[in-house]
Amino acid sequence: MKGRAVLLASVLGALVLLSFSVQNVRAKGVVVDNFDSPARTPKGLAWDGTHLWHADYYTGEIYELKTDGSWVSSFVPPGEKPGGLAWDGTHLWVGDFETDKIYELDTEGNVLKAINSPGSSPGTRPEGLAWDGTHLWVAVSRKETASGRLMQEAKIYELVLLQLNYVLFPS
């Protein structure tokens, strides 16, 4: 009887270790699946609950993709160099490196709002975007030559996006 208890404890211990190992391996980023990008310079990636949205810096397009990599649609957003992407539950947000703007777009690429990238000067590129359910977060970088030196700035900003509605009544 004692031998069975030791054997059972050993088997249970091995199962516990095995389950931790599997979780650990998954936590370390084991590749589950992959597919080729539709273009050669992928920058931004967002998930809308059904499809992936992918911004490509080289082609200047945003692609809607199924999770198997098949193409659904694409459009050319405003600006020339789309980068960071975020999904707010209804619309896409895209940061553009060329215009230093952040655009709110519908899923057909129509501009709903355009705002300047936050930062201390022009050339502040919106690289990473994230939506937390209330606010848009923007990671920016800036590179410029000043007195022959390369200056770099990297910051993360939390943006509060206000929707102002006006009702005008004739006087």
Order of alpha helices (4+ residues) and beta strands (2+ residues): alpha-beta-beta-beta-beta-beta-beta-beta-beta-beta-beta-beta
